[in-house]
């Protein structure tokens, strides 16, 4: 679930839908938004809203179930992830992964990024998890490794894209994915995204916040001339092409 409260009604409904279920404990895994942890993986402080938002909903929904949390820094190593997953895989818990998806990009760019992100997650493609354009790729890597340990696949319930849904062009946009794991074998990857940039990479530096426009694709072509454009190829469906002229 996201922690972006523009979708607060959907978050609240998700907890209502789960209210009759029960677990020995709830474990919330969140980004370390403010780099507040003394280590790459640490206990979240009260200031870490990615954790506290879901902790408060959890306590309101299941007052007697203990809640713990971990927050993950962007430079967490593979060895640290493996150690955490080995420890978490033995615990009988509801795991809540608090992640917002595409950031600071217009709706169509976010749409392309989310199609790829959801395909990677459905396919449980651990190798590509860190290349996703989300606020905490490593949190999702941990999720996929736990799913693999439990023989689970991901059922995506909802994807919201405020800018695209409202038909507006803004770089102040964040998208959201709601999903639940279930026992099953993941499908193979079905989506391939290719981005053709009109200019060389250095031309775009600093033009979007955190340069998020430049990554989150399966393949990239630089210095192609014309307008930037993305092609989304999905197995069994016609290709989709999106033209982006924000920086011409």
N, C-alpha and C positions, 0 to 999 in steps of 0.2 A: 504493500500500500504506500501511497505518497504521504508526505508530511506537509504538503502545500495546502493551506486551508482555503484556497479558492474552491476546492472540491470537498469542503467540510461536510455537506449533506451526504455525499456518497460514502465518505469515511464512516460517518455515524450509522448509515444504513448497513454498511458491511458488518459493523460490530453487532447491530441488532440481529442480522441474519445468523451470526455465530453464537448468539447469547445462550442457546440451549445446549451447546457443546461444552465439554470440560476437559481439562488437562491437569496433570500434577503441577505444572509450572508454565509460565510464559517467558520467553526469551526474545528481547527486541534487539535487533542489530541495525545500527544507524551509521551514517557518515559522521566523521569528526569535523563538523563544519568550521570550527574556529581553531583547529589544531591545538585543542586544549589538553589533549592527553600527553602524559609524560612518556608514553610508549606508543608504538604503532597501533596496538589494540589495547583499549583500556575501558574502565567503567565510566559511563557518561555522567558529567555533572548536571546540575539543574539547568544550566545555560544551554545544554544541547537539546534544542527543540525537536530534532529528528527522533530523539528518544522520548522526551517528556510528553510530547503530544500523544503518542501511542501508549505510554505508561498510564496516563490519566484516563484514557478511554478504556484500557484494560482493567484498571482498578474499579472503574464505574460499572463495567460489565460483569466482572468476576471478582467481587471484593475479597474473597477468601483464597484466591490463587496467588501464590508469590510471583513477583515480577523481577527479573534481572535484565541487565542490558550490557551490550558491548558497543563501542564506537570505533570506527575503522578509519585510519588515515590513508591518504592517497598513495603513500610510498610503502605500504605494508608489503612485506616480501612473500614470495611463494611458500617459503619454509614456515613463516608465521601463520599463513592461511592454513596450511596443512595441519599444523599443530592444533589450531583452534577447531578445525573441522573434526579432527580425531576425537577431541574432547566433547564437542557438542553432539556428535553422532550417537553417543551412548545415552543421551538424556531424553527422557520421554516428556516432550514439551510441545507447545504451540510456538513456532518460530514466526516472528513478524519481522519482515525485512522492509525497513523504512527508506524508500528510494524515490526521488523525483526524477523524471525522465528528461527529455530534451530541454535545454535552457537557452535563453537569450537569442532565440532565432525565430524568424517568421514561420507562420503555420505550415507552409509547404515544405520547407527545409526540415522542420521538426517531424512532419509526417514521414518523410523519407527515412530519417534517423529512427523513428519509432518502428517502422515496418521491419527494418533490419534488426533492431534490438529485440523485438518480440519474436522474430524468427530464430535468432540465436538462443533465446531463452526456451522457446518451445522445443528446439532440437537438443537442448542441454549441451550446447557447444561451448564447453569450458575454455577451449583454446582462444576463442574470440571474445570472451567476457570483458577483458580489460580494454578492449578497443571500442566499447559502446559509448555513445554520447549521452551519458546519464550523470547524475551528481556523485555517484559512488559505484563505479564499476566493480571494485573489489568486494563490496557488499553482495553484489549479484553473483560474483564468482564463488563466494562462500555458500550462497543459496544453492547454486547449481551443484557444487560438490556434496553438500548435504543431501540434495535430491538423489544424486547418483548413489550415495551410500545407502539410501533407503529404497532404491528402485522406483523412483517417482518421476513423473513428467509434470509439465506446467499447463494448467488450464487458465487461459487469459479471459477474464470476465469483462473487462471494460478498458478502453483507451480514450482519454479525453485530450483535446487539443484546443484550448480556448481561442486562440487567434484564428485558426482555420474554421472552427465551429461558428465563430461570429462573423467570418468573412472580412477580417481586417488584417492589414499588414503592419506588424509591430515586431520589434526585436525584444520587447518585454513580454516574453511568452515562456511558459513552462508547461510541459505535458505530463500526463499521469497514466500509470498502468495499475489496474487492480487484477490480482490473479491468485489462484490457490493451487497447491500441488495435489497430486493424486497418484495412486499406484498405477504404473503403466510404463510402456516403452516409448521413448520420445520419437517423433518423426524425424526424417532427414531434413536438412536445410532445404527450403523451397524458394527463398528470396535472395537475389543478388542485386546490390546497389552499386552503380558506377557514377562517379562525379567527374564531369569534364569542366575544369576551370579555364576561364579565358586567359588568365595571366599566370606568370610563375608564382610559386608559393610566397616569396617574400613580398609581393605586391599587396597581399591581403593582410599582412601582419598588422595587428592592432585595429582592424576594421570591425571586428565583433568582439564582444566581451569574452575573455579567456580563449579567443581564437577558435571557438567551438564550431564555427562554420567549416573549418578545414578538416575535421575528422569525423568519424562515425559512418564511413562508407566501406564497402568491400574492396573496391578498387578506385584509383584516382588517376586522372590524366591532367597534366599541367600544360599551360601555355597553348591552349587550343584555339584561341581567338573567338570572335563572336560573343555570345552571352554564356555565362555559366549555365550548365544544365545537368540534371541528374536523370539517370535511366534506372527504373526499377523493373527487374525481370523476375517474374514469379512463375514457377512451374505450372504449366497448364493454363496460363492466362496471358492475354496480350500485354506487351510491355507498356509501362507508364513512363512518360517523359515530362519533366518539369523544368521550365526555364526560369532562371533567377537573374535579374538585372539590377540588383540593389546597389551595385558599386560602379556602374558604368559612368 
